[in-house]
């Protein structure tokens, strides 16, 4: 993870870009993570419309996988994680919504920092490197995209990634 993040810091200029349908990538992410989610009693779903961007395939997959992984990890049994894709005239939007534990307001501005954890006492049992959301933020920046977070403790979190169309 740290090597990938370092590479993103360098701009990823050497990574080939191609036309990407965000809906197809979201559907693929659901397929990849469905059994993991089911093992934790979480429903994973995808909806929306086709939206094309110019992007780096591996990074788009990593954005989706990291957001879904967090939605699954920080959820409760019987919860859900949903990916939705939409577009406007100027941007393509990816939203990942979960019904999980949420993030307290005082931590929301920091969760995209490297190694930042809201609840350090549960880090070992939950696992991970603490770099997933930092990778999401940096991968989005490489694509000229903005990341927005909305969360209510006890109700869940929605992360929206706004990609320029093209």
OpenMM code with the backbone's topology and positions (N, CA, C; nanometers):
from openmm import Vec3, app, unit

residues = "UNK UNK UNK UNK UNK UNK UNK UNK UNK UNK UNK UNK UNK UNK UNK UNK UNK UNK UNK UNK UNK UNK UNK UNK UNK UNK UNK UNK UNK UNK UNK UNK UNK UNK UNK UNK UNK UNK UNK UNK UNK UNK UNK UNK UNK UNK UNK UNK UNK UNK UNK UNK UNK UNK UNK UNK UNK UNK UNK UNK UNK UNK UNK UNK UNK UNK UNK UNK UNK UNK UNK UNK UNK UNK UNK UNK UNK UNK UNK UNK UNK UNK UNK UNK UNK UNK UNK UNK UNK UNK UNK UNK UNK UNK UNK UNK UNK UNK UNK UNK UNK UNK UNK UNK UNK UNK UNK UNK UNK UNK UNK UNK UNK UNK UNK UNK UNK UNK UNK UNK UNK UNK UNK UNK UNK UNK UNK UNK UNK UNK UNK UNK UNK UNK UNK UNK UNK UNK UNK UNK UNK UNK UNK UNK UNK UNK UNK UNK UNK UNK UNK UNK UNK UNK UNK UNK UNK UNK UNK UNK UNK UNK UNK UNK UNK UNK".split()
positions = [
    Vec3(0.0820, -0.1205, 0.0000),
    Vec3(0.0000, 0.0000, 0.0000),
    Vec3(0.0863, 0.1268, 0.0000),
    Vec3(0.1915, 0.1269, 0.0810),
    Vec3(0.2764, 0.2462, 0.0896),
    Vec3(0.3496, 0.2696, -0.0425),
    Vec3(0.3884, 0.1624, -0.1102),
    Vec3(0.4542, 0.1764, -0.2403),
    Vec3(0.3562, 0.2333, -0.3420),
    Vec3(0.2321, 0.1841, -0.3420),
    Vec3(0.1311, 0.2374, -0.4344),
    Vec3(0.1054, 0.3853, -0.4074),
    Vec3(0.0986, 0.4192, -0.2799),
    Vec3(0.0739, 0.5584, -0.2430),
    Vec3(0.1892, 0.6478, -0.2853),
    Vec3(0.3115, 0.6004, -0.2683),
    Vec3(0.4289, 0.6776, -0.3121),
    Vec3(0.4251, 0.7002, -0.4623),
    Vec3(0.3849, 0.5986, -0.5349),
    Vec3(0.3763, 0.6115, -0.6805),
    Vec3(0.2700, 0.7149, -0.7199),
    Vec3(0.1597, 0.7166, -0.6465),
    Vec3(0.0554, 0.8161, -0.6741),
    Vec3(0.1048, 0.9566, -0.6435),
    Vec3(0.1868, 0.9697, -0.5402),
    Vec3(0.2452, 1.1002, -0.5068),
    Vec3(0.3289, 1.1543, -0.6222),
    Vec3(0.3886, 1.0632, -0.6980),
    Vec3(0.4710, 1.1025, -0.8120),
    Vec3(0.3869, 1.1384, -0.9341),
    Vec3(0.2553, 1.1179, -0.9252),
    Vec3(0.1662, 1.1608, -1.0317),
    Vec3(0.1138, 1.0523, -1.1223),
    Vec3(0.1708, 0.9342, -1.1213),
    Vec3(0.1250, 0.8215, -1.2034),
    Vec3(0.1207, 0.8558, -1.3521),
    Vec3(0.2094, 0.9457, -1.3954),
    Vec3(0.2101, 0.9885, -1.5356),
    Vec3(0.2444, 0.8755, -1.6323),
    Vec3(0.3146, 0.7745, -1.5826),
    Vec3(0.3551, 0.6646, -1.6695),
    Vec3(0.2486, 0.5556, -1.6810),
    Vec3(0.1374, 0.5708, -1.6111),
    Vec3(0.0316, 0.4703, -1.6165),
    Vec3(-0.0625, 0.5013, -1.7321),
    Vec3(-0.0907, 0.4017, -1.8168),
    Vec3(-0.1770, 0.4275, -1.9330),
    Vec3(-0.3217, 0.4558, -1.8942),
    Vec3(-0.3801, 0.5512, -1.9639),
    Vec3(-0.5208, 0.5882, -1.9426),
    Vec3(-0.6045, 0.5351, -2.0577),
    Vec3(-0.7294, 0.5039, -2.0254),
    Vec3(-0.8219, 0.4569, -2.1273),
    Vec3(-0.9642, 0.4949, -2.0889),
    Vec3(-1.0553, 0.4752, -2.1822),
    Vec3(-1.1960, 0.5025, -2.1548),
    Vec3(-1.2485, 0.3962, -2.0583),
    Vec3(-1.3138, 0.4418, -1.9531),
    Vec3(-1.3645, 0.3530, -1.8492),
    Vec3(-1.5116, 0.3834, -1.8261),
    Vec3(-1.5904, 0.2767, -1.8224),
    Vec3(-1.7309, 0.2875, -1.7858),
    Vec3(-1.7392, 0.2606, -1.6354),
    Vec3(-1.7666, 0.3640, -1.5572),
    Vec3(-1.7686, 0.3496, -1.4116),
    Vec3(-1.8700, 0.2451, -1.3655),
    Vec3(-1.9828, 0.2335, -1.4342),
    Vec3(-2.0826, 0.1351, -1.3943),
    Vec3(-2.0277, -0.0065, -1.4092),
    Vec3(-1.9587, -0.0341, -1.5190),
    Vec3(-1.9008, -0.1672, -1.5378),
    Vec3(-1.7963, -0.1962, -1.4300),
    Vec3(-1.7163, -0.0983, -1.3944),
    Vec3(-1.6158, -0.1177, -1.2901),
    Vec3(-1.6813, -0.1378, -1.1531),
    Vec3(-1.7903, -0.0670, -1.1281),
    Vec3(-1.8626, -0.0840, -1.0016),
    Vec3(-1.9232, -0.2241, -0.9943),
    Vec3(-1.9788, -0.2711, -1.1050),
    Vec3(-2.0348, -0.4067, -1.1078),
    Vec3(-1.9254, -0.5104, -1.0847),
    Vec3(-1.8087, -0.4886, -1.1421),
    Vec3(-1.6961, -0.5807, -1.1228),
    Vec3(-1.6499, -0.5799, -0.9768),
    Vec3(-1.6489, -0.4622, -0.9137),
    Vec3(-1.6102, -0.4535, -0.7721),
    Vec3(-1.7077, -0.5330, -0.6859),
    Vec3(-1.8357, -0.5227, -0.7148),
    Vec3(-1.9361, -0.5996, -0.6404),
    Vec3(-1.9102, -0.7489, -0.6578),
    Vec3(-1.8821, -0.7917, -0.7789),
    Vec3(-1.8530, -0.9336, -0.8037),
    Vec3(-1.7303, -0.9805, -0.7255),
    Vec3(-1.6249, -0.8976, -0.7238),
    Vec3(-1.5017, -0.9348, -0.6527),
    Vec3(-1.5227, -0.9468, -0.5020),
    Vec3(-1.6067, -0.8599, -0.4464),
    Vec3(-1.6183, -0.8503, -0.3009),
    Vec3(-1.7448, -0.9136, -0.2432),
    Vec3(-1.8281, -0.9695, -0.3280),
    Vec3(-1.9569, -1.0246, -0.2839),
    Vec3(-1.9423, -1.1332, -0.1768),
    Vec3(-1.8513, -1.2269, -0.1971),
    Vec3(-1.8388, -1.3365, -0.1000),
    Vec3(-1.7796, -1.2854, 0.0323),
    Vec3(-1.6873, -1.1911, 0.0249),
    Vec3(-1.6318, -1.1296, 0.1459),
    Vec3(-1.7439, -1.0612, 0.2248),
    Vec3(-1.8279, -0.9851, 0.1558),
    Vec3(-1.9399, -0.9159, 0.2209),
    Vec3(-2.0378, -1.0168, 0.2812),
    Vec3(-2.0719, -1.1206, 0.2045),
    Vec3(-2.1668, -1.2219, 0.2524),
    Vec3(-2.1136, -1.2900, 0.3783),
    Vec3(-1.9821, -1.3134, 0.3830),
    Vec3(-1.9212, -1.3746, 0.5006),
    Vec3(-1.9345, -1.2893, 0.6251),
    Vec3(-1.9562, -1.1607, 0.6061),
    Vec3(-1.9753, -1.0688, 0.7198),
    Vec3(-2.1226, -1.0281, 0.7332),
    Vec3(-2.2102, -1.0964, 0.6591),
    Vec3(-2.3555, -1.0723, 0.6624),
    Vec3(-2.3913, -0.9305, 0.6182),
    Vec3(-2.3218, -0.8857, 0.5133),
    Vec3(-2.3446, -0.7529, 0.4558),
    Vec3(-2.3933, -0.7724, 0.3121),
    Vec3(-2.4952, -0.6985, 0.2734),
    Vec3(-2.5450, -0.7011, 0.1365),
    Vec3(-2.4693, -0.5975, 0.0552),
    Vec3(-2.4169, -0.6390, -0.0593),
    Vec3(-2.3411, -0.5505, -0.1476),
    Vec3(-2.4191, -0.5384, -0.2779),
    Vec3(-2.4418, -0.4154, -0.3241),
    Vec3(-2.5206, -0.3956, -0.4463),
    Vec3(-2.4648, -0.2823, -0.5305),
    Vec3(-2.5135, -0.2774, -0.6543),
    Vec3(-2.4690, -0.1757, -0.7498),
    Vec3(-2.5884, -0.1306, -0.8317),
    Vec3(-2.5957, -0.0010, -0.8586),
    Vec3(-2.7036, 0.0525, -0.9419),
    Vec3(-2.6524, 0.1747, -1.0166),
    Vec3(-2.7349, 0.2253, -1.1065),
    Vec3(-2.6998, 0.3493, -1.1745),
    Vec3(-2.7008, 0.3374, -1.3243),
    Vec3(-2.6331, 0.4309, -1.3861),
    Vec3(-2.6285, 0.4380, -1.5319),
    Vec3(-2.4832, 0.4417, -1.5773),
    Vec3(-2.4638, 0.4128, -1.7039),
    Vec3(-2.3282, 0.4144, -1.7595),
    Vec3(-2.2737, 0.5571, -1.7578),
    Vec3(-2.1473, 0.5699, -1.7200),
    Vec3(-2.0816, 0.7005, -1.7161),
    Vec3(-1.9357, 0.6799, -1.7552),
    Vec3(-1.8933, 0.7443, -1.8605),
    Vec3(-1.7584, 0.7265, -1.9136),
    Vec3(-1.6631, 0.8342, -1.8604),
    Vec3(-1.5429, 0.7881, -1.8238),
    Vec3(-1.4350, 0.8789, -1.7878),
    Vec3(-1.3075, 0.8303, -1.8570),
    Vec3(-1.2080, 0.9166, -1.8629),
    Vec3(-1.0751, 0.8735, -1.9059),
    Vec3(-0.9964, 0.8507, -1.7787),
    Vec3(-0.9468, 0.7270, -1.7612),
    Vec3(-0.8812, 0.6975, -1.6358),
    Vec3(-0.7826, 0.5835, -1.6427),
    Vec3(-0.7237, 0.5577, -1.5297),
    Vec3(-0.6263, 0.4497, -1.5137),
    Vec3(-0.7020, 0.3327, -1.4507),
    Vec3(-0.7227, 0.2253, -1.5271),
    Vec3(-0.8073, 0.1158, -1.4808),
    Vec3(-0.7752, 0.0637, -1.3407),
    Vec3(-0.6492, 0.0371, -1.3133),
    Vec3(-0.6124, -0.0181, -1.1829),
    Vec3(-0.6497, 0.0770, -1.0690),
    Vec3(-0.6304, 0.2059, -1.0906),
    Vec3(-0.6610, 0.3029, -0.9853),
    Vec3(-0.8111, 0.3154, -0.9612),
    Vec3(-0.8891, 0.3095, -1.0680),
    Vec3(-1.0350, 0.3159, -1.0528),
    Vec3(-1.0827, 0.1940, -0.9738),
    Vec3(-1.0270, 0.0779, -1.0051),
    Vec3(-1.0616, -0.0436, -0.9300),
    Vec3(-1.0219, -0.0299, -0.7835),
    Vec3(-0.9053, 0.0269, -0.7577),
    Vec3(-0.8597, 0.0440, -0.6194),
    Vec3(-0.9491, 0.1397, -0.5415),
    Vec3(-0.9948, 0.2460, -0.6060),
    Vec3(-1.0870, 0.3390, -0.5403),
    Vec3(-1.2107, 0.2629, -0.4949),
    Vec3(-1.2700, 0.1882, -0.5876),
    Vec3(-1.3933, 0.1168, -0.5562),
    Vec3(-1.3706, 0.0086, -0.4510),
    Vec3(-1.2630, -0.0683, -0.4674),
    Vec3(-1.2350, -0.1762, -0.3725),
    Vec3(-1.2108, -0.1228, -0.2318),
    Vec3(-1.1337, -0.0156, -0.2193),
    Vec3(-1.1051, 0.0410, -0.0869),
    Vec3(-1.2312, 0.0972, -0.0215),
    Vec3(-1.3142, 0.1677, -0.0981),
    Vec3(-1.4367, 0.2233, -0.0411),
    Vec3(-1.5329, 0.1124, 0.0008),
    Vec3(-1.5461, 0.0096, -0.0825),
    Vec3(-1.6337, -0.1028, -0.0477),
    Vec3(-1.5790, -0.1791, 0.0724),
    Vec3(-1.4488, -0.2026, 0.0732),
    Vec3(-1.3868, -0.2750, 0.1837),
    Vec3(-1.4140, -0.2038, 0.3167),
    Vec3(-1.3987, -0.0722, 0.3196),
    Vec3(-1.4286, 0.0029, 0.4422),
    Vec3(-1.5759, -0.0074, 0.4781),
    Vec3(-1.6622, 0.0020, 0.3771),
    Vec3(-1.8060, -0.0083, 0.4028),
    Vec3(-1.8446, -0.1427, 0.4618),
    Vec3(-1.7752, -0.2465, 0.4201),
    Vec3(-1.8003, -0.3815, 0.4721),
    Vec3(-1.7402, -0.3961, 0.6122),
    Vec3(-1.6143, -0.3562, 0.6278),
    Vec3(-1.5436, -0.3714, 0.7565),
    Vec3(-1.6107, -0.2967, 0.8698),
    Vec3(-1.6549, -0.1752, 0.8417),
    Vec3(-1.7083, -0.0883, 0.9465),
    Vec3(-1.8615, -0.0863, 0.9433),
    Vec3(-1.9186, -0.2030, 0.9252),
    Vec3(-2.0632, -0.2172, 0.9176),
    Vec3(-2.1084, -0.3106, 1.0284),
    Vec3(-2.2368, -0.3327, 1.0364),
    Vec3(-2.2934, -0.4252, 1.1340),
    Vec3(-2.3620, -0.5380, 1.0587),
    Vec3(-2.3707, -0.6548, 1.1224),
    Vec3(-2.4362, -0.7698, 1.0592),
    Vec3(-2.5768, -0.7296, 1.0137),
    Vec3(-2.6093, -0.7670, 0.8913),
    Vec3(-2.7388, -0.7299, 0.8337),
    Vec3(-2.7355, -0.5972, 0.7609),
    Vec3(-2.6203, -0.5314, 0.7615),
    Vec3(-2.6068, -0.4012, 0.6968),
    Vec3(-2.5896, -0.4133, 0.5466),
    Vec3(-2.5678, -0.2993, 0.4826),
    Vec3(-2.5514, -0.2998, 0.3375),
    Vec3(-2.4475, -0.1971, 0.2934),
    Vec3(-2.3930, -0.2237, 0.1751),
    Vec3(-2.3044, -0.1312, 0.1066),
    Vec3(-2.3555, -0.1235, -0.0362),
    Vec3(-2.3799, -0.0025, -0.0845),
    Vec3(-2.4281, 0.0116, -0.2215),
    Vec3(-2.3407, 0.1085, -0.2990),
    Vec3(-2.3104, 0.0689, -0.4215),
    Vec3(-2.2383, 0.1548, -0.5147),
    Vec3(-2.3409, 0.2074, -0.6134),
    Vec3(-2.3316, 0.3355, -0.6441),
    Vec3(-2.4175, 0.3896, -0.7492),
    Vec3(-2.3352, 0.4824, -0.8377),
    Vec3(-2.3696, 0.4789, -0.9650),
    Vec3(-2.2989, 0.5582, -1.0651),
    Vec3(-2.4028, 0.6441, -1.1370),
    Vec3(-2.3702, 0.7712, -1.1549),
    Vec3(-2.4581, 0.8627, -1.2281),
    Vec3(-2.3705, 0.9654, -1.2980),
    Vec3(-2.4347, 1.0526, -1.3741),
    Vec3(-2.3593, 1.1556, -1.4438),
    Vec3(-2.4429, 1.2804, -1.4633),
    Vec3(-2.3726, 1.3912, -1.4776),
    Vec3(-2.4325, 1.5178, -1.5161),
    Vec3(-2.3666, 1.5553, -1.6490),
    Vec3(-2.3905, 1.6741, -1.6958),
    Vec3(-2.3279, 1.7182, -1.8205),
    Vec3(-2.1763, 1.7276, -1.8076),
    Vec3(-2.1277, 1.7533, -1.6860),
    Vec3(-1.9852, 1.7823, -1.6672),
    Vec3(-1.9072, 1.6810, -1.5849),
    Vec3(-1.9776, 1.5917, -1.5153),
    Vec3(-1.9055, 1.5002, -1.4293),
    Vec3(-1.9740, 1.3647, -1.4188),
    Vec3(-1.8940, 1.2667, -1.3817),
    Vec3(-1.9436, 1.1322, -1.3528),
    Vec3(-1.9268, 1.1117, -1.2028),
    Vec3(-2.0291, 1.0568, -1.1405),
    Vec3(-2.0265, 1.0412, -0.9954),
    Vec3(-2.0314, 0.8953, -0.9550),
    Vec3(-1.9457, 0.8608, -0.8611),
    Vec3(-1.9471, 0.7307, -0.7963),
    Vec3(-1.9803, 0.7561, -0.6507),
    Vec3(-2.0844, 0.6884, -0.6009),
    Vec3(-2.1185, 0.6996, -0.4588),
    Vec3(-2.1136, 0.5614, -0.3971),
    Vec3(-2.0502, 0.5530, -0.2811),
    Vec3(-2.0490, 0.4302, -0.2036),
    Vec3(-2.1126, 0.4637, -0.0693),
    Vec3(-2.2282, 0.4017, -0.0440),
    Vec3(-2.3054, 0.4284, 0.0779),
    Vec3(-2.3101, 0.3021, 0.1625),
    Vec3(-2.2887, 0.3169, 0.2911),
    Vec3(-2.3015, 0.2022, 0.3796),
    Vec3(-2.3920, 0.2362, 0.4971),
    Vec3(-2.4400, 0.1325, 0.5627),
    Vec3(-2.5269, 0.1485, 0.6793),
    Vec3(-2.4490, 0.1169, 0.8066),
    Vec3(-2.3194, 0.1438, 0.8024),
    Vec3(-2.2297, 0.1043, 0.9103),
    Vec3(-2.2288, 0.1948, 1.0306),
    Vec3(-2.1166, 0.1898, 1.1012),
    Vec3(-2.1050, 0.2562, 1.2312),
    Vec3(-2.0894, 0.4075, 1.2192),
    Vec3(-2.0558, 0.4560, 1.0998),
    Vec3(-2.0392, 0.5996, 1.0801),
    Vec3(-1.9093, 0.6526, 1.1379),
    Vec3(-1.8840, 0.7785, 1.1103),
    Vec3(-1.7605, 0.8437, 1.1531),
    Vec3(-1.7987, 0.9709, 1.2290),
    Vec3(-1.7531, 0.9841, 1.3539),
    Vec3(-1.7841, 1.1056, 1.4287),
    Vec3(-1.7325, 1.2309, 1.3557),
    Vec3(-1.8058, 1.3388, 1.3686),
    Vec3(-1.7758, 1.4648, 1.2997),
    Vec3(-1.6308, 1.5090, 1.3180),
    Vec3(-1.5786, 1.4954, 1.4403),
    Vec3(-1.4439, 1.5442, 1.4675),
    Vec3(-1.3340, 1.4650, 1.3963),
    Vec3(-1.3672, 1.3486, 1.3424),
    Vec3(-1.2691, 1.2669, 1.2704),
    Vec3(-1.2832, 1.2761, 1.1181),
    Vec3(-1.3947, 1.3265, 1.0703),
    Vec3(-1.4246, 1.3215, 0.9269),
    Vec3(-1.3219, 1.3928, 0.8401),
    Vec3(-1.2659, 1.5011, 0.8856),
    Vec3(-1.1689, 1.5749, 0.8039),
    Vec3(-1.0329, 1.5055, 0.7991),
    Vec3(-1.0115, 1.4054, 0.8845),
    Vec3(-0.8797, 1.3424, 0.8932),
    Vec3(-0.8734, 1.2007, 0.8360),
    Vec3(-0.9871, 1.1396, 0.8041),
    Vec3(-0.9858, 0.9977, 0.7658),
    Vec3(-0.9105, 0.9697, 0.6365),
    Vec3(-0.8842, 1.0708, 0.5552),
    Vec3(-0.8094, 1.0505, 0.4307),
    Vec3(-0.6586, 1.0655, 0.4505),
    Vec3(-0.6144, 1.0938, 0.5740),
    Vec3(-0.4715, 1.1041, 0.6044),
    Vec3(-0.4115, 0.9644, 0.6143),
    Vec3(-0.2848, 0.9538, 0.5780),
    Vec3(-0.2148, 0.8254, 0.5896),
    Vec3(-0.2132, 0.7773, 0.7341),
    Vec3(-0.2443, 0.6496, 0.7499),
    Vec3(-0.2394, 0.5778, 0.8773),
    Vec3(-0.3392, 0.6266, 0.9820),
    Vec3(-0.4268, 0.7209, 0.9456),
    Vec3(-0.5216, 0.7710, 1.0442),
    Vec3(-0.6308, 0.6669, 1.0692),
    Vec3(-0.6606, 0.6447, 1.1945),
    Vec3(-0.7673, 0.5526, 1.2337),
    Vec3(-0.8565, 0.6236, 1.3343),
    Vec3(-0.9862, 0.6087, 1.3168),
    Vec3(-1.0812, 0.6697, 1.4095),
    Vec3(-1.0737, 0.5989, 1.5438),
    Vec3(-1.0748, 0.4648, 1.5421),
    Vec3(-1.0732, 0.3868, 1.6656),
    Vec3(-0.9480, 0.3010, 1.6681),
    Vec3(-0.8449, 0.3527, 1.7275),
    Vec3(-0.7167, 0.2831, 1.7290),
    Vec3(-0.7213, 0.1543, 1.8107),
    Vec3(-0.8133, 0.1432, 1.9048),
    Vec3(-0.8204, 0.0250, 1.9904),
    Vec3(-0.8654, -0.0995, 1.9141),
    Vec3(-0.9338, -0.0835, 1.8018),
    Vec3(-0.9821, -0.1984, 1.7250),
    Vec3(-0.9022, -0.2220, 1.5969),
    Vec3(-0.7898, -0.1532, 1.5800),
    Vec3(-0.7115, -0.1625, 1.4567),
    Vec3(-0.6656, -0.3035, 1.4259),
    Vec3(-0.6198, -0.3768, 1.5272),
    Vec3(-0.5679, -0.5114, 1.5033),
    Vec3(-0.6777, -0.6075, 1.4621),
    Vec3(-0.7945, -0.5990, 1.5261),
    Vec3(-0.9007, -0.6937, 1.4927),
    Vec3(-0.9642, -0.6635, 1.3577),
    Vec3(-0.9664, -0.5385, 1.3163),
    Vec3(-1.0253, -0.5020, 1.1873),
    Vec3(-0.9255, -0.5242, 1.0750),
    Vec3(-0.7990, -0.5003, 1.1016),
    Vec3(-0.6944, -0.5228, 1.0012),
    Vec3(-0.6757, -0.4038, 0.9091),
    Vec3(-0.5928, -0.4238, 0.8074),
    Vec3(-0.5648, -0.3186, 0.7108),
    Vec3(-0.4427, -0.2370, 0.7512),
    Vec3(-0.4050, -0.1480, 0.6614),
    Vec3(-0.2840, -0.0675, 0.6825),
    Vec3(-0.3133, 0.0744, 0.7280),
    Vec3(-0.4386, 0.1165, 0.7196),
    Vec3(-0.4707, 0.2551, 0.7496),
    Vec3(-0.4382, 0.3473, 0.6331),
    Vec3(-0.4190, 0.2872, 0.5143),
    Vec3(-0.3844, 0.3657, 0.3954),
    Vec3(-0.4943, 0.3665, 0.2895),
    Vec3(-0.5984, 0.2870, 0.3075),
    Vec3(-0.7018, 0.2727, 0.2045),
    Vec3(-0.7640, 0.4039, 0.1602),
    Vec3(-0.8090, 0.4854, 0.2543),
    Vec3(-0.8731, 0.6111, 0.2160),
    Vec3(-0.7730, 0.7129, 0.1629),
    Vec3(-0.6494, 0.7042, 0.2074),
    Vec3(-0.5459, 0.7906, 0.1516),
    Vec3(-0.5205, 0.7534, 0.0053),
    Vec3(-0.5196, 0.6242, -0.0244),
    Vec3(-0.5054, 0.5792, -0.1634),
    Vec3(-0.6233, 0.6287, -0.2463),
    Vec3(-0.7444, 0.6202, -0.1908),
    Vec3(-0.8636, 0.6699, -0.2612),
    Vec3(-0.8456, 0.8177, -0.2957),
    Vec3(-0.8069, 0.8970, -0.1975),
    Vec3(-0.7910, 1.0418, -0.2179),
    Vec3(-0.6862, 1.0719, -0.3252),
    Vec3(-0.5703, 1.0062, -0.3160),
    Vec3(-0.4635, 1.0326, -0.4114),
    Vec3(-0.4975, 0.9808, -0.5514),
    Vec3(-0.5606, 0.8649, -0.5600),
    Vec3(-0.6015, 0.8115, -0.6905),
    Vec3(-0.7057, 0.9027, -0.7543),
    Vec3(-0.7947, 0.9571, -0.6741),
    Vec3(-0.8945, 1.0516, -0.7254),
    Vec3(-0.8252, 1.1773, -0.7776),
    Vec3(-0.7275, 1.2281, -0.7028),
    Vec3(-0.6555, 1.3486, -0.7445),
    Vec3(-0.5839, 1.3276, -0.8775),
    Vec3(-0.5274, 1.2079, -0.8986),
    Vec3(-0.4610, 1.1763, -1.0254),
    Vec3(-0.5594, 1.1903, -1.1418),
    Vec3(-0.6876, 1.1650, -1.1145),
    Vec3(-0.7917, 1.1739, -1.2169),
    Vec3(-0.8610, 1.3109, -1.2200),
    Vec3(-0.8138, 1.4045, -1.1402),
    Vec3(-0.8781, 1.5354, -1.1343),
    Vec3(-1.0126, 1.5304, -1.0652),
    Vec3(-1.0345, 1.4276, -0.9841),
    Vec3(-1.1636, 1.4070, -0.9170),
    Vec3(-1.1599, 1.4617, -0.7745),
    Vec3(-1.2775, 1.4919, -0.7220),
    Vec3(-1.2935, 1.5364, -0.5845),
    Vec3(-1.3618, 1.4262, -0.5040),
    Vec3(-1.3237, 1.4134, -0.3773),
    Vec3(-1.3839, 1.3151, -0.2886),
    Vec3(-1.4568, 1.3888, -0.1770),
    Vec3(-1.5824, 1.3499, -0.1549),
    Vec3(-1.6635, 1.4108, -0.0490),
    Vec3(-1.7111, 1.3009, 0.0448),
    Vec3(-1.7171, 1.3321, 0.1725),
    Vec3(-1.7605, 1.2356, 0.2723),
    Vec3(-1.8752, 1.2939, 0.3535),
    Vec3(-1.9760, 1.2126, 0.3745),
    Vec3(-2.0879, 1.2486, 0.4605),
    Vec3(-2.1126, 1.1296, 0.5520),
    Vec3(-2.1169, 1.1526, 0.6823),
    Vec3(-2.1319, 1.0409, 0.7738),
    Vec3(-2.2070, 1.0823, 0.8993),
    Vec3(-2.2883, 0.9883, 0.9482),
    Vec3(-2.3606, 1.0083, 1.0729),
    Vec3(-2.3338, 0.8862, 1.1608),
    Vec3(-2.2722, 0.9062, 1.2771),
    Vec3(-2.2452, 0.7928, 1.3654),
    Vec3(-2.3725, 0.7111, 1.3926),
    Vec3(-2.3582, 0.5797, 1.3802),
    Vec3(-2.4709, 0.4892, 1.4020),
    Vec3(-2.5625, 0.4725, 1.2831),
    Vec3(-2.5413, 0.5503, 1.1765),
    Vec3(-2.6299, 0.5424, 1.0602),
    Vec3(-2.5581, 0.5103, 0.9302),
    Vec3(-2.4293, 0.5424, 0.9220),
    Vec3(-2.3552, 0.5072, 0.8022),
    Vec3(-2.2789, 0.6219, 0.7408),
    Vec3(-2.2150, 0.5887, 0.6290),
    Vec3(-2.1255, 0.6819, 0.5603),
    Vec3(-2.1508, 0.6762, 0.4109),
    Vec3(-2.1430, 0.7916, 0.3470),
    Vec3(-2.1491, 0.8003, 0.2008),
    Vec3(-2.0246, 0.8742, 0.1544),
    Vec3(-1.9534, 0.8120, 0.0615),
    Vec3(-1.8386, 0.8765, -0.0016),
    Vec3(-1.8745, 0.8969, -0.1484),
    Vec3(-1.8600, 1.0185, -0.1961),
    Vec3(-1.8889, 1.0537, -0.3340),
    Vec3(-1.7597, 1.0954, -0.4016),
    Vec3(-1.7319, 1.0336, -0.5160),
    Vec3(-1.6156, 1.0713, -0.5964),
    Vec3(-1.6700, 1.1346, -0.7240),
    Vec3(-1.6311, 1.2606, -0.7494),
    Vec3(-1.6778, 1.3369, -0.8652),
    Vec3(-1.5657, 1.3462, -0.9681),
    Vec3(-1.5819, 1.2698, -1.0773),
    Vec3(-1.4824, 1.2654, -1.1847),
    Vec3(-1.5213, 1.3618, -1.2956),
    Vec3(-1.4245, 1.4329, -1.3532),
    Vec3(-1.4560, 1.5103, -1.4739),
    Vec3(-1.4871, 1.4115, -1.5867),
    Vec3(-1.5874, 1.4441, -1.6678),
    Vec3(-1.6244, 1.3542, -1.7775),
    Vec3(-1.5243, 1.3634, -1.8905),
    Vec3(-1.5116, 1.2519, -1.9603),
    Vec3(-1.4249, 1.2541, -2.0782),
    Vec3(-1.3660, 1.1206, -2.1084),
] * unit.nanometer
topology = app.Topology()
chain = topology.addChain("A")
for resn in residues:
    res = topology.addResidue(resn, chain)
    for name in ("N", "CA", "C"):
        topology.addAtom(name, app.Element.getBySymbol(name[0]), res)
